[in-house]
Amino acid sequence: MVDRRIPKVRDLAPLMQFKAPDLNAKRRRLESALTIADLRKIAMRRTPKAAFDYTEGAAEGEISMARARQAFEDIQFNPAILRDVSKVSTGWNVLGAPVSMPFGIAPTGFTRMMQTEGEIAGAGAAGAAGIPFSLSTMGTTAIEDVKAANPNGRNWFQLYMWKDRDRSMALVDRAAAAGFDTLLVTVDVPVAGARLRDKRNGFSIPPQLTLGTVVNALPRPEWWVNFLTTEPLAFASLDRWSGTVGELLDSMFDPTVTFDDLAWIKAQWPGKVVVKGVQNVQDARKLADLGVDGIVLSNHGGRQLDRAPIPFHLLPDVVREVGSEYEVHLDTGIMSGADIVAAVALGARFTLVGRAYLYGLMAGGRGGVDRMIQILGEQIVRTMRLLGVNSLEELTPEHVTQLERLVPRARAAAAERAAV
């Protein structure tokens, strides 16, 4: 028999603590997001389809993007136990200066279309968190305004080489004058990738407001009001343009750029030079020999060549080739702090997040970007503690096993012959 009694209020009170309601809808919405996937869901509800698809989409069948994300899922962490992990440090030096965490905000184009605060929100949040912010050539906020939003933080400028070299270098000069410390030269866009979602949505500059566009935007009144009552959308570094994004890229970008042009750019820039868009070991070796300060393994978030190499898979081979002292950075497919920790363990000095940043921006402007950074930071710390490490320097390839899903046929055949 079980003895029963009438519960007393004083016994129940400690077990029934009610949370005070938060009347701030935006704060309540963002606090409910525990992962980047949660921010994505909020962003999708609040952003018209054309703008959301510009962020979400990739080239052609979007196979590159799917494979990049799958690669991060296909890992096994190998933790050590009985380590004192009461204190964990997530910072170190990147390109000669400190960062608080091993990730920064990637350059993104058309950013104010996603949410009206655009690059100002990203730069301010990055500066507050102690991580770099990257401004795209195709950004929607002027170089000088980004500097004003992040006056004491690290600002990087991402450069596309145009057919008009004088205009390209005029932007470089403006970035240098504004105190940007790093130039990200993006080299994987000789022509625009086939971004089919944008074509289907009629995504253009300025946006073409069809009946479908208006109907889709009406249930999202905050986005609609912001779009109509703020500065007309344009690429802040460029003249006005009428046409699709792909047509703009094809009209501007120079398919004749070579390693010689890169050496010339490097000679013009007073700060660090990093080449973004490296996709094989041989090019990584050549760039290291050329003397650029670092490289970013990237397939442009899957937005250029579909079925491109997976940067995370390429990482260990590149690090072996160029040496662990050379700065290898990584982007494409990163959706959690655990992904970042895995990349650092396999030799990446730094990572860049693009879609995760834009999900946060669409979910809540500056507050959403702050929340994105907070989520990734908490995940980094938790993953490091569970692995049994106190600092980024303690992470090694032994902490991560890349499980194989896609194995090249020649490699598989060689393994079979060796087993016979």
Backbone torsions as a table, in degrees:
resi	resn	phi	psi	omega
1	MET	NA	144.2	178.5
2	VAL	-106.8	126.2	176.4
3	ASP	-72.2	131.6	179.9
4	ARG	-120.4	153.6	178.6
5	ARG	-149.8	161.8	177.5
6	ILE	-75.0	126.7	-178.4
7	PRO	-63.8	143.7	178.0
8	LYS	-99.8	145.3	-177.2
9	VAL	-58.3	-41.6	-177.5
10	ARG	-64.4	-24.7	177.3
11	ASP	-80.2	-33.4	-177.2
12	LEU	-79.8	-30.8	-172.8
13	ALA	-54.7	-46.2	-179.2
14	PRO	-65.9	-20.2	-177.2
15	LEU	-92.8	-6.9	-174.1
16	MET	-130.2	69.1	178.1
17	GLN	-89.6	113.5	-178.9
18	PHE	-88.5	134.9	178.0
19	LYS	-77.3	132.2	178.1
20	ALA	-64.8	134.6	-178.8
21	PRO	-65.9	139.3	177.1
22	ASP	-97.4	116.6	-176.6
23	LEU	-81.5	-7.7	177.9
24	ASN	-85.8	105.3	-173.8
25	ALA	-62.6	-39.4	-179.1
26	LYS	-65.5	-47.3	178.9
27	ARG	-62.9	-40.1	179.1
28	ARG	-63.0	-41.8	179.7
29	ARG	-63.3	-45.0	-176.7
30	LEU	-73.0	-36.2	178.7
31	GLU	-66.8	-23.4	178.2
32	SER	-74.2	-16.3	-179.9
33	ALA	-82.6	117.9	-179.0
34	LEU	-105.7	-13.5	-179.5
35	THR	-139.8	169.0	174.8
36	ILE	-65.1	-33.2	176.9
37	ALA	-61.8	-35.8	176.5
38	ASP	-65.5	-42.7	176.9
39	LEU	-61.5	-38.4	179.0
40	ARG	-60.9	-43.3	179.9
41	LYS	-62.4	-42.1	177.9
42	ILE	-64.2	-43.7	-179.7
43	ALA	-60.3	-41.2	-178.5
44	MET	-65.4	-34.5	178.7
45	ARG	-71.0	-29.1	-169.7
46	ARG	-101.7	-5.5	-172.1
47	THR	-122.3	134.0	176.9
48	PRO	-57.2	152.6	-172.7
49	LYS	-56.5	-44.1	-176.2
50	ALA	-61.4	-44.2	-180.0
51	ALA	-69.9	-42.5	179.6
52	PHE	-64.0	-41.7	-179.6
53	ASP	-66.0	-29.9	176.5
54	TYR	-61.8	-38.7	176.0
55	THR	-73.2	-48.3	-170.9
56	GLU	-72.7	-33.4	-168.8
57	GLY	-77.1	167.3	177.4
58	ALA	-141.2	-167.9	-174.0
59	ALA	-83.3	143.4	171.2
60	GLU	48.2	-115.9	-178.8
61	GLY	-81.9	1.3	178.7
62	GLU	59.7	32.0	-179.7
63	ILE	-73.0	-41.1	179.8
64	SER	-56.6	-44.1	-178.2
65	MET	-65.6	-45.1	-179.5
66	ALA	-61.9	-41.5	-179.5
67	ARG	-66.8	-38.7	-179.6
68	ALA	-62.8	-42.7	179.0
69	ARG	-68.9	-38.8	179.4
70	GLN	-62.8	-35.0	-179.1
71	ALA	-60.0	-38.3	178.0
72	PHE	-71.6	-31.0	176.5
73	GLU	-71.7	-31.2	-176.9
74	ASP	-87.1	53.2	173.1
75	ILE	-128.1	157.3	172.6
76	GLN	-120.8	125.5	173.7
77	PHE	-83.4	143.7	-179.1
78	ASN	-119.6	89.7	-173.6
79	PRO	-79.0	152.8	168.4
80	ALA	-101.7	147.7	-175.7
81	ILE	-111.5	167.9	175.9
82	LEU	55.7	46.9	174.2
83	ARG	-113.2	146.0	175.8
84	ASP	-79.3	105.5	-179.6
85	VAL	-116.9	32.2	177.9
86	SER	-66.3	-26.7	178.2
87	LYS	-124.7	128.3	-179.3
88	VAL	-130.0	132.2	176.9
89	SER	-107.9	126.4	-178.4
90	THR	-105.5	5.9	-176.4
91	GLY	-110.6	160.7	170.3
92	TRP	-167.3	-171.5	-179.8
93	ASN	-90.2	138.7	174.3
94	VAL	-130.1	123.3	-178.3
95	LEU	53.5	39.7	172.4
96	GLY	84.6	6.4	-179.9
97	ALA	-142.6	154.1	-174.4
98	PRO	-74.6	148.0	168.7
99	VAL	-129.1	149.1	-178.0
100	SER	-80.3	-23.2	179.7
101	MET	-146.9	157.2	-173.7
102	PRO	-84.6	39.7	173.7
103	PHE	-148.6	155.0	175.8
104	GLY	-137.8	177.4	-178.7
105	ILE	-89.2	124.7	-177.6
106	ALA	-73.8	157.9	175.5
107	PRO	-70.7	132.8	178.5
108	THR	-132.7	142.3	178.6
109	GLY	-95.1	158.6	174.1
110	PHE	60.6	30.1	-166.4
111	THR	-64.5	-36.6	-179.0
112	ARG	-69.7	-14.4	172.4
113	MET	-69.0	-32.9	180.0
114	MET	-68.7	-44.1	179.7
115	GLN	-161.1	140.3	-165.0
116	THR	-63.3	-24.4	179.0
117	GLU	-71.6	-27.0	172.0
118	GLY	49.7	-135.8	-175.0
119	GLU	-64.2	-25.3	177.7
120	ILE	-61.4	-42.7	177.6
121	ALA	-64.6	-44.3	-178.5
122	GLY	-65.0	-44.8	-179.0
123	ALA	-66.1	-42.4	179.7
124	GLY	-64.2	-42.7	179.7
125	ALA	-66.6	-40.9	179.2
126	ALA	-63.5	-44.7	179.3
127	GLY	-61.4	-41.6	179.9
128	ALA	-65.3	-31.9	-177.6
129	ALA	-88.3	-11.6	-179.6
130	GLY	80.0	30.4	177.1
131	ILE	-124.3	158.3	-178.7
132	PRO	-73.2	152.0	172.1
133	PHE	-117.6	135.0	-179.8
134	SER	-110.5	127.0	177.3
135	LEU	-99.6	129.4	-180.0
136	SER	-82.6	149.1	168.0
137	THR	-52.1	-33.8	-178.5
138	MET	-93.7	19.4	179.4
139	GLY	-69.8	164.3	-177.0
140	THR	-111.4	18.1	174.6
141	THR	-134.0	137.7	-176.0
142	ALA	-65.0	152.0	178.9
143	ILE	-51.5	-48.1	-176.3
144	GLU	-66.3	-32.7	179.4
145	ASP	-72.6	-34.2	175.3
146	VAL	-65.0	-42.0	177.1
147	LYS	-60.9	-41.2	179.3
148	ALA	-64.7	-33.8	179.2
149	ALA	-75.2	-24.2	-178.8
150	ASN	-135.5	66.6	-169.6
151	PRO	-70.6	-28.0	-176.0
152	ASN	-111.7	-2.2	-179.7
153	GLY	-93.5	-175.4	-179.2
154	ARG	-93.9	121.2	177.0
155	ASN	-113.6	131.1	177.2
156	TRP	-114.2	146.6	178.6
157	PHE	-115.1	127.8	179.6
158	GLN	-95.8	126.3	-173.9
159	LEU	-113.0	128.8	163.1
160	TYR	-99.8	135.4	174.7
161	MET	-81.4	124.2	179.7
162	TRP	-97.1	166.9	173.0
163	LYS	-62.9	-34.0	175.8
164	ASP	-88.2	93.1	-174.5
165	ARG	-65.3	-33.1	-179.7
166	ASP	-62.0	-40.5	179.1
167	ARG	-67.7	-38.3	177.2
168	SER	-59.8	-48.8	-175.1
169	MET	-74.0	-22.9	174.0
170	ALA	-64.0	-38.0	175.8
171	LEU	-65.8	-41.1	178.4
172	VAL	-60.4	-43.0	179.3
173	ASP	-63.4	-40.0	178.2
174	ARG	-63.8	-41.8	179.9
175	ALA	-65.0	-41.4	178.3
176	ALA	-64.2	-42.6	-179.9
177	ALA	-64.6	-30.1	-179.9
178	ALA	-82.9	-3.5	176.3
179	GLY	89.8	16.0	173.8
180	PHE	-65.1	135.4	-170.7
181	ASP	-97.2	-14.5	-175.4
182	THR	-139.2	139.4	176.0
183	LEU	-107.7	119.6	176.2
184	LEU	-97.6	103.7	-179.7
185	VAL	-89.3	112.5	-177.1
186	THR	-91.8	125.6	-168.0
187	VAL	-119.9	9.3	-176.4
188	ASP	-106.3	22.4	-179.1
189	VAL	-129.3	62.2	172.0
190	PRO	-65.1	-32.2	171.6
191	VAL	-141.7	166.9	-179.1
192	ALA	-74.7	141.8	171.3
193	GLY	-70.6	163.2	-179.6
194	ALA	-86.1	88.9	-178.3
195	ARG	-90.8	92.4	-166.6
196	LEU	-70.1	-30.2	177.6
197	ARG	-60.5	-41.2	-179.1
198	ASP	-63.8	-40.2	179.3
199	LYS	-63.9	-43.7	-177.8
200	ARG	-68.5	-31.6	-179.4
201	ASN	-86.9	-4.3	-176.6
202	GLY	65.1	34.8	-176.4
203	PHE	-74.4	115.7	-172.7
204	SER	-143.8	176.9	179.2
205	ILE	-122.6	114.5	-8.8
206	PRO	-69.9	164.7	-178.7
207	PRO	-58.6	139.5	177.7
208	GLN	-91.6	110.4	-175.1
209	LEU	-85.6	90.4	173.4
210	THR	-81.7	171.0	177.0
211	LEU	-59.2	-40.5	178.8
212	GLY	-62.9	-38.9	178.4
213	THR	-61.6	-45.0	-178.8
214	VAL	-65.5	-45.9	-178.9
215	VAL	-60.9	-41.2	-179.8
216	ASN	-67.7	-31.6	-177.0
217	ALA	-82.1	-24.7	-173.9
218	LEU	-57.3	-40.1	178.6
219	PRO	-72.7	1.9	-179.0
220	ARG	-120.1	67.6	-169.0
221	PRO	-62.6	-34.8	-177.8
222	GLU	-65.1	-44.3	177.5
223	TRP	-61.2	-44.0	-176.9
224	TRP	-62.3	-46.6	179.0
225	VAL	-62.2	-44.4	179.1
226	ASN	-60.7	-41.6	-178.3
227	PHE	-63.4	-39.3	-175.2
228	LEU	-82.8	-23.3	-170.7
229	THR	-110.2	5.3	177.4
230	THR	-115.0	175.1	-178.4
231	GLU	-52.2	133.6	179.1
232	PRO	-53.3	141.0	-175.7
233	LEU	-69.5	132.7	175.4
234	ALA	-161.5	159.9	173.0
235	PHE	-75.0	117.9	-170.4
236	ALA	-65.3	-23.1	-178.2
237	SER	-94.2	-0.9	-172.3
238	LEU	-124.8	169.6	170.6
239	ASP	-76.2	170.1	177.0
240	ARG	-61.3	150.0	-178.9
241	TRP	-141.3	139.6	175.5
242	SER	-120.9	112.1	-178.1
243	GLY	153.8	-177.8	-179.3
244	THR	-77.3	163.1	177.6
245	VAL	-60.4	-44.2	-179.7
246	GLY	-60.9	-40.7	178.3
247	GLU	-64.2	-37.6	177.0
248	LEU	-62.3	-46.8	-179.4
249	LEU	-60.0	-46.1	-177.4
250	ASP	-65.5	-31.3	-179.3
251	SER	-76.0	-26.6	-173.4
252	MET	-98.7	-46.5	-166.6
253	PHE	-76.2	144.7	-171.0
254	ASP	-100.3	112.8	179.8
255	PRO	-78.4	2.3	-178.1
256	THR	-98.6	2.5	-176.0
257	VAL	-63.9	135.2	-178.3
258	THR	-129.9	-179.1	177.0
259	PHE	-61.5	-31.0	177.9
260	ASP	-63.5	-39.8	177.4
261	ASP	-63.6	-37.7	179.6
262	LEU	-63.5	-42.0	177.7
263	ALA	-62.0	-37.3	178.7
264	TRP	-65.9	-43.1	178.3
265	ILE	-60.9	-44.1	-178.3
266	LYS	-58.6	-36.6	-179.1
267	ALA	-70.3	-20.8	-178.4
268	GLN	-87.6	-19.7	-169.4
269	TRP	-100.4	130.4	-175.8
270	PRO	-80.8	-16.3	-176.2
271	GLY	-103.1	-151.4	179.8
272	LYS	-79.7	145.9	177.6
273	VAL	-120.6	124.5	178.6
274	VAL	-124.1	135.3	-179.0
275	VAL	-100.8	123.0	-175.4
276	LYS	-108.5	131.6	178.6
277	GLY	114.5	18.5	179.9
278	VAL	-75.5	134.4	-173.7
279	GLN	-136.3	13.9	171.4
280	ASN	-155.6	162.4	-174.4
281	VAL	-66.8	-38.5	-176.4
282	GLN	-63.9	-44.3	178.3
283	ASP	-65.4	-36.8	177.5
284	ALA	-60.7	-44.0	178.9
285	ARG	-62.7	-42.4	-178.3
286	LYS	-65.5	-40.2	179.4
287	LEU	-68.0	-39.3	176.6
288	ALA	-62.0	-41.8	178.7
289	ASP	-66.6	-30.9	179.4
290	LEU	-69.6	-22.1	176.1
291	GLY	98.0	13.4	173.7
292	VAL	-68.3	154.0	-170.6
293	ASP	-76.5	-19.1	179.0
294	GLY	-175.1	170.5	177.9
295	ILE	-132.7	154.8	173.1
296	VAL	-115.1	115.4	171.4
297	LEU	-72.1	118.3	-171.4
298	SER	-161.9	141.2	167.6
299	ASN	-112.2	31.4	175.4
300	HIS	65.0	37.3	-179.6
301	GLY	62.9	26.4	-179.0
302	GLY	75.0	13.4	-171.1
303	ARG	-97.8	1.4	-179.8
304	GLN	-114.5	-89.3	179.8
305	LEU	-91.1	116.6	175.8
306	ASP	-73.2	149.4	-173.9
307	ARG	66.6	26.9	177.4
308	ALA	-73.1	165.5	176.6
309	PRO	-58.2	151.0	179.6
310	ILE	-87.5	115.0	-175.5
311	PRO	-55.5	-41.1	-178.3
312	PHE	-64.8	-34.8	175.4
313	HIS	-70.1	-34.8	-178.5
314	LEU	-71.8	-25.3	-170.9
315	LEU	-52.7	-53.2	-176.9
316	PRO	-60.4	-39.0	-179.6
317	ASP	-66.9	-39.8	179.8
318	VAL	-67.1	-43.6	-179.7
319	VAL	-62.0	-40.0	176.4
320	ARG	-62.3	-37.4	-176.4
321	GLU	-72.6	-45.1	-173.7
322	VAL	-94.3	-13.6	179.8
323	GLY	94.8	147.7	-174.9
324	SER	-69.5	-17.1	179.6
325	GLU	-80.9	-18.0	179.4
326	TYR	-83.3	139.1	-174.1
327	GLU	-80.7	113.1	174.4
328	VAL	-110.5	120.7	177.7
329	HIS	-106.6	168.8	-173.1
330	LEU	-147.3	140.9	165.8
331	ASP	-141.0	-175.9	179.0
332	THR	87.6	111.7	172.8
333	GLY	92.2	-0.3	-175.6
334	ILE	-78.7	120.4	-178.3
335	MET	-131.7	6.6	178.0
336	SER	-156.9	163.2	174.9
337	GLY	-64.6	-30.4	177.0
338	ALA	-63.2	-37.3	175.9
339	ASP	-60.3	-41.8	-179.0
340	ILE	-65.8	-44.0	178.3
341	VAL	-61.0	-41.9	178.8
342	ALA	-61.8	-41.2	179.7
343	ALA	-64.8	-42.9	178.7
344	VAL	-63.4	-41.4	-179.7
345	ALA	-60.8	-33.5	-179.0
346	LEU	-90.5	8.6	170.1
347	GLY	116.2	-3.1	178.2
348	ALA	-72.2	134.4	175.3
349	ARG	-82.4	-26.0	-173.2
350	PHE	-159.0	157.9	176.9
351	THR	-134.2	160.2	178.2
352	LEU	-126.5	137.3	178.3
353	VAL	-116.7	129.3	-180.0
354	GLY	-111.5	-64.8	-178.5
355	ARG	-61.6	-41.3	179.6
356	ALA	-57.6	-41.6	177.4
357	TYR	-61.9	-45.7	-177.4
358	LEU	-70.1	-32.6	173.8
359	TYR	-60.7	-45.3	177.7
360	GLY	-62.0	-42.9	179.5
361	LEU	-60.9	-46.8	-179.5
362	MET	-67.2	-30.9	-178.6
363	ALA	-73.1	-27.5	-175.8
364	GLY	-172.9	30.7	177.5
365	GLY	59.2	-140.9	-179.1
366	ARG	-56.9	-42.2	179.0
367	GLY	-61.2	-36.6	178.3
368	GLY	-68.2	-37.5	177.1
369	VAL	-68.2	-41.6	174.9
370	ASP	-56.4	-43.6	-179.4
371	ARG	-65.6	-39.8	176.8
372	MET	-58.1	-47.0	180.0
373	ILE	-63.9	-41.4	179.3
374	GLN	-62.0	-44.5	179.9
375	ILE	-60.5	-49.6	-179.1
376	LEU	-63.0	-40.9	-179.8
377	GLY	-62.5	-44.4	179.3
378	GLU	-64.3	-38.0	178.8
379	GLN	-67.7	-37.1	177.3
380	ILE	-61.9	-49.3	-178.4
381	VAL	-61.5	-46.7	-178.1
382	ARG	-62.8	-43.2	179.9
383	THR	-63.8	-42.4	178.5
384	MET	-61.7	-43.5	179.6
385	ARG	-62.9	-42.7	-179.6
386	LEU	-68.8	-25.1	175.1
387	LEU	-80.7	-16.2	179.4
388	GLY	86.6	31.5	179.7
389	VAL	-121.5	150.5	-178.9
390	ASN	-102.3	-16.9	-175.1
391	SER	-149.9	163.3	178.3
392	LEU	-63.0	-33.6	-179.6
393	GLU	-62.0	-24.6	-178.9
394	GLU	-81.4	-13.5	178.2
395	LEU	-72.3	132.8	-179.0
396	THR	-136.0	167.2	176.7
397	PRO	-57.9	-23.1	178.8
398	GLU	-66.0	-18.5	179.5
399	HIS	-79.3	-11.1	-174.5
400	VAL	-135.2	132.9	170.0
401	THR	-114.5	122.9	176.1
402	GLN	-84.8	111.1	178.3
403	LEU	-77.1	140.8	-171.8
404	GLU	-96.9	123.2	174.0
405	ARG	-112.1	-46.3	178.9
406	LEU	-106.6	106.0	-179.8
407	VAL	-113.3	124.3	177.8
408	PRO	-53.8	141.1	-174.9
409	ARG	-59.2	-41.8	-179.3
410	ALA	-61.3	-39.4	179.8
411	ARG	-67.9	-41.6	178.7
412	ALA	-63.0	-41.1	179.7
413	ALA	-64.7	-39.2	178.7
414	ALA	-64.3	-38.7	178.7
415	ALA	-65.2	-38.8	178.7
416	GLU	-65.5	-41.4	179.7
417	ARG	-65.3	-37.7	-179.8
418	ALA	-67.5	-26.8	-177.6
419	ALA	-81.5	-17.4	-178.6
420	VAL	-75.4	NA	NA
